[in-house]
Amino acid sequence: MAGKLISHRELDAKLDELALDLGSFDENLKALARKLTTGGVRLEVTDPSTWRRATGEPSNSAKIPLRRQFRVEVDSITIMGREEEAKLARRIELARKLLDLALEDAGLDREDLIEGVGPGAFTVATTKPFGAQLPATVGRRWMELHALRTEMVERNLYLVLINVERYSHTTASQSDLIQEGCASLFRAVDGFDWKRGLLFRTYAVHWLNQAFRAHLYNFSHTVRVPVYLQKALKHVNDAKVRLGDQKASVEALATESGLGENLVAASMSAARSIRSMDASFDDQEDGSRLKDLLEVHDDEGPYSPAIEDHQLDESLEAALSTLSSRERLVVQKRFGLGGTGREHTLAEVAGELGVSLERIRQIQVRALNKLRTPRLRKAVDPFLN
């Protein structure tokens, strides 16, 4: 997309003038967007280094924990003032209008775009022929919008670190919560309306808390607990605090919280703490893990095939107990079970019992038919390849 490049200073001058009349701002913004599109004007894309300060951290960041790296990165980003934030929000709104116009001219819509900008990003999504290249105008407008959204998100990342501390008492990984919070800021940017007079941080906190709670509700338990039970448990815990008794009865908690006794009992029974043996006690990637504290005498580690052997022996013993003594002996000899050492031939078993080979074959067939039951199949299936 060739054409004149308009700087942020020039663009802000035009947008500031439009912002003097909020009543007609949207209409005038559309007209400006159409004018810029007709003239093939490109928006300036700011270098991220302009809002970053140099840090005193060592250059070798490989040994620095991930959370520490993130905090250092966030601390190096300059925070915007109210006026600077409003100017950036107006640029984002204009960039969104420019993208919509480019998509309209190309006969595409927002669903045809692949989220994010990177290798292969400027292609039409799978609703169009696979791999079809986006028109140059659409690609440029998309990159401009993405750059502006990214600037707003990055310069407000400190909100993630501030608000995630409220959830430090939970079992959720702080790294996972931070990731969810960063993603939610993009949704906050898309819904932010600067014309209401609010700061972006005021609006973004709602999205952050929503993302944190959604992650806790959906992923804080190995076995997912329904959201209504988790919310009920919060009321139950608050009631315990007000009563000053962590062992208060279900009846007392139901009265204090205003919930039904059945709901209180169900939420308390669902509040079972589960911790992975591989999870660290802290957020350090090389931190101590629960399994490191468990003493294991076997050189093979915490897992041993002897566990499965023991379970298989128990299942086979229960199955063989349903046979007569002669049937059991024949099966054990023929298949090398019960310490017989090896598999015996029909002739060997017949010689030991003093009967014909055909008789041994008949006993074997009858015994196997008795063992061919769904219950035995269920017991031994986990051990079969």
N, C-alpha and C positions, 0 to 999 in steps of 0.2 A: 504494500500500500504506500504509494509515493504521495507526497504533499507537504504542505507547510507544517512545522512542528510548533505548537503553542506551548509556552512555558507555564508552569504553575502560577507564576506571578501574574501573567497576562490573563490566564483563565480565572484566577481568584478575583481579579478586578471586575470581570464581567459578571461572575456569580454573586459577588457582594452587592453589586448594583441591583441584580434581580431579587436578592434577599430582602431589600428594603420594603418590598410589597409582597408579603407572604400570601395574600389572597390570590394573586395572579402568578405566583412563583412557578407552579407546575406547568401552566400554559406557556409561560415565557421560556421555561427550561426546554420544553419540547421544541419550540421555535429555534432556540439556540442550537440544540442538538441537530436539527434538520439542516441548519445553515452550515455547521461544521462538517456534517456528512457530505453535503453538496460540494463544499470546497475541498474535500479530501484532507481536512486538517487532522493531524495526529496529536495525541496528548503526550506530554512529557512523562517518562517513566523514571521515577526517582531511584537512585542508587541506595540500597539499604544501608550502606556505610555512613550515609549522611545523618542517620538518627542513632548511630552507635558510637560509644566512647571506647577508647582503648582500655583494656583491663590489665591488672597487675598479676594475673594468674600465669603460671609457667606454661610455656608453649607446648610441652608434652602433656596432652590432656588424656592420653590413653590410660593413665593410672588414676585419674580423678573419677570418683563415682558419678554415675549418670545424673543423679539429682543435683549434685554439686555443679556439674557442668551446666545444667539447665539454669540454675540460680545465677551463676556467673554471667551467662548470656543475657538473662533478663535484667540483671543489674547494670549491664552495659548499655541498655536501651534508654534513650531520653524520653521522659513522659511529656505528653502534650498538655498545653493549657487549653482553656475553654475556647478561645477564638481559633487557635490552630486546629483544634478538633472539629469545630464547625466548618472550617474551610475544607478540611479533608472529607467530611461527610457530604458536603455539596459536590465535591469532585466525584465521589463514588456514585452519587445519584445521577450526575450527568453521564458518567461512563456507562451506567446501566441503561440509560436512554439510548446512547450511541450504539451499544451492543444490540438492543432490541431493533433499532432501525436497520442495522447491518443484517441481522437475521431475517427481518421482514423482506429486505431487498433480495436476499439469497433464497427465499422460500423455505427457510428453516425455522425452528423454534428452540426454546431452551432445552427441551428434552433431547435434542440432537447433539448436545455438547457433552463431552466427557469431563467430569469434575477434575479440576487441578490443571496445572500447566507444567509440562515436562516432556521427555521424549515420547513421541507418538500422541501427545495430547491434542494437537490441532488436527484431529480427524473427526469425521462424523460418527456418532455412536451407532450401535447395532441396528437401530430402527431404519438406518439408511444402508446402502451397499457397504459392506465391510471394508474398512481401510480408505474410504473416499476422503480425499483431502478437503479441508475446509477452505472456502474462499479466503483470499488474503485479507480482505477487509474485515471479515468476521474474526479471523485469527488475531488480527491486530487489536480490535476492540475488546476481544476477550482477554488478551494479555494485559491491556490497560486496566480493565476492571479488576482482574486478579491481583495486579501489583498494588492497586489502591486498597483493596480489601486486606491484603497481606500486611500493608503498612499499619492499618487501623488495628489489626489483630496483634501484631508484634509489639506495638507501642502500648498495648494494654495487657500484655502477658503478666505483668506484676499482679493483676487482679486474681489470676489463677493461684499464685503462691499465697496471697493473703487469705483468700477464702477457703483454700484446701485445708488450712490449719484447723478449721472448725470440725473437720472430719478425721482428725488425727487419732481419735479414740476408737475408731472403728477398725474392723479386721481387714478392710480393703487395702490393697497396696497403694501407697501414696503415688507411685509412678503411674499406675493405671488411672487414678483420679486426675492427675495432672494432664494426662493425655486426653481424657474425656473433656476436661475443662478447656483445653486449647481448641479442640474441635468445635465446642459449643460457641466459642467467640465468633466463628465464621457465621453461625446462624444468627447471632446477636447483631452482627454487622448488617446482614440482609434485612433484618426487621427494624433497625434503628431509624427513628424519624427525628432529625435534628430540629425540625420546626416546632416541636413541642417544648423546647427550651430545656430539656434534660441533658445532663452530661451522659456520655456513652457509658461510663462506669456504673451509673445508677441503673441503667437498663440492662447492662451485661450481667450484673450480679444475679439477676433472676434466672438467666440462662445457665449460669455457672452452677447455681444451687440445684437447678432442675437436672442438669447433667450428672452432678455428683450423686444425687438421691436415686436417679434412675440406675446408675451403675451399682450402687449399694443394694437396691432392691432386686436387681437381676443377676448379679454376679458375686455377691458377698457370701453366698452359701453354696457348698458343694451340691446339695440338693436344693433346688430353687424353692423358696418359701413364697407363697402368694403375697402380693403386695398388700392386700387388705389385712393379712395377719401381721405383717411387719409394721404397718401403721398402728394396728391395735396394740402391738407390743410396746411401741413408743409411749402410748397413753398409759399402759400398765406400768412401765418403768417410771414415768412421771408421777403416777399415783403412789408408787413405793417411796419415792423421795418425799412427797408431801406427808405421807404417813410416818416417815422415819423408820420404816420396818421393811427390810429387804426380804423377810420371810413371811410377809403378810398373807393371810388366807385369800383364797379365790373370792369368797364372799365380800371381804373387806375391800379388795381391789376393785371388784365390780361396782360396789357402791361409790367408791371414791372417783373412779374413772367414768362412771356413767355407761359402762358397757355391760353386755349380758354376761352371765357367769360362764356360759358355754364358750363364748368368744374369748374371754380372759383365759380360760383353761387351755383352749386350743393354741392361742398365741404363745403361752408360756411353754407348752410342750414342743412348739416349733423352734424355740430359741435354744437350739443346741449348737454349741461351738465346735467347729471342725477345723483342724489345721493340717495342712499338708506336711508330710515329713520332709519334703524338699524345700519348703518355704523358709526364707531367712528370718531370723528374729528381728532384724532391722532391714532397711531398704538398701543396704550395701550389697552389691552383686556377689561379693566374696564373703558375706557374713556367715555366722554360725547357723547351722540348720538343725532341726530337731533330730534328724537321724544321726547327726554327728555325736549326740549325747547318749544314744542307745548303745549299750555295750553288746558287741557281737563276737562270740568266741570262734565262730566258724570262719575260716579264711575265705570261703566263697561269698561272704557278705551277708546282708540281712535276708536274702532269699536263698532257700535251699530246696533242691528237688525232693529231699526227704519229706517235706510237708505234703507234696502231692502224692508221694508213695504211700504215706500213712493214710491219706484220705481214700486212695484207690483200694488199699487193703481193706478198709472198713466197708466200702461199698460192695466189694466182692464177697466178703465174709457174710454180709447180710443177704446177698443173693443166693449163695451156696447153702445157707441154712434152710432154704425152702425145699431142698432135695433130700431124697432118702440117702442113707449111708452108702449104699452101693453106687447110686447115681453120682453122689459127691466124689467118691473115690475115683470113678471112671473119668469124670471131668478133670479132676486135679492131675491125674496121671497123664491123660491125653494132651493137656495144654500146659503142663509144667507149673501148676498153681500150688499154693499152700506149702512151699518148701520141698516139693518133690524133686527139685533140681533141674530137670529137663523134661522135654516132651517125650512120651513113650508111644510106641507103635501099638496098633490094635493087637498084634500077636503077643507083645510083651504083657499087655494088660490081661489078655485072655489067659496066658500061661500062669500069671500070678493068681487069678481068681478061679482057674480051673474050669473055664467054660469056652465055648466056641467063639471064633472071631465074629460071626454073625450076631451072636448074643451081645457081645460088647458093642457092636455097631448099633444095635437096637436100643440098648441102654443109653448110649451117647445121644442118639437122635431124640429120645424121650426127654432126657435131661435138658438138652438145648432148647427144646420147645417150651419147657417150663420156664426157662430163664429168659425167653424172648418176650419180655413184657415192657410196657412203656415206662414203668417205674425204674427198672434196671437200666434201660436205655438212657434215661435222664441222668442216672447216677454216674454212668461211665462215659457219656458223651464228651465232657470236658477234657478227658484224658486221651481221646482218640484224635489222630492227626487227620 
